[in-house]
């Protein structure tokens, strides 16, 4: 049986699966509905079936809102939960449902049983979200899941198609349906190294859709005399606006204006939305993306002159205001819209093939350099290095009695990373220490060495026993190691005492919970 190299872009509003064909090229797989992308929409129908994709989206107006799940990616790593027919579903399970539908479609079309895949996630996802993405893949039926950052996957796809252009530094502007990323990467042949990244979890095409919805409601309210509160409370109108706003937004990418209709209290209202008023109403959103671009460049003291190409990916990057805003701020920027809907999935598939090309008995990574070994490189294996998306440190008490986060490893440092800092007991004879690990957004400069507790988030803690004869001058060394995947491992040494700790996701699912969830995947309808 053929073993396929699979890449999956698990998106907020649309998801996409790609594979490497017999010619070695990345190809997007059409789903059961013969679409290149699958809407990330889930419907729980009255027969106990779970419907995913366009059928779920098309039938959404026929069902109560609590039976329709959208934008679940925005909840990854949180304690969000829905109860449907007495069964509780968390974001991991719901993401697995989307993955299961896509894998089912691929298996049926190719007569195979895919067990390995590369799944993408936003570059700024922390450890909890990455763990959740991997677990979703496991529940969906995969035995081996590799997670890669979406902008890195897009850059791999871009580099794959532009290998002849030589060494480049690119800025990937990834505006998807629900999330936004900016990442600077250096491409040199088969080597892809992220340099800096930043992003916003709650910024994407859905927010532009909401702007369209507001414009429509204001126009319809004025025409019909029905107040805005009444329109907001009508579930049927709200569901209609969700679907129509996305359609109108897409039309305005090629037209200066477009018409639509909305039925309110039996009255059919015709309205017109212009690109000019849409762009004016969403100016704050687009400016946020420019501000994040500025932060990424400033974090490495880059100007736009240091960037060879600005690569626009993600379906929402098609909006004319995106290119216009970037070229207005940076007139000399070389802006390219690159395969917005498919580049991330294709890049993930290329990376999946790279993982499969390591010859038997060959070490993929040279331990002396941390780079792809010569033998692996000759076989076509890619060298991919990401940066840490968060800064990590521990709570420390300073001489003036204040408690701060003492940062040890910093965001935008190239993975893998290892760093050691020395601390001291608070009291002579202290028997234990509590190591509390925090993540924050500090950068590696003088001001970033310490962060206020309120500006960080706790991600793990552990107790360590100290030797009996410690004093306030006994050194305690704390080492943080971040792996290639951004997984954080801590180790603490004090005299002859040693403790290792790996951050555990508080919301990590147990083996029993995963097994039960895998059983629920049987409800995912294959007859979409």
Secondary structure, DSSP 8 states (H G I E B T S, - for coil): -----EEEE--SSEEEEEEE-TTS-EEE---TTS-SSEE--EEE-TTS-EEESHHHHHHGGGS-GGGEE--GGGGTTS--EEEETTEEEEHHHHHHHHHHHHHHHHHHHHT----EEEEEE-TT--HHHHHHHHHHHHHTT-SEEEEEEHHHHHHHHHHHHTGGG-SEEEEEEEE-SS-EEEEEEEEETTEEEEEEEEEETT-SHHHHHHHHHHHHHHHHHHHH---HHHHHH-HHHHHHHHHHHHHHHHHTTT-SEEEEEEEETTEEEEEEEEHHHHHHHTHHHHHHHHHHHHHHHHHTT--GGG-SEEEEESGGGGSHHHHHHHHHH-TT--EEE--TTTHHHHHHHHHHHHHHT--TT--SB-TTTSSB-HHHHHTT--EEE-B-SSEEEEEEE-TTS-EEEEEEE-TT-BSSEEEEEEEE-SSTT--EEEEEEEEE---SSGGGSEEEGGGSEEEEEEEEE--TT--TTSEEEEEEEE-TT--EEEEEEETTEEEEEE---TT---HHHHHHHHHHGGGB-S--
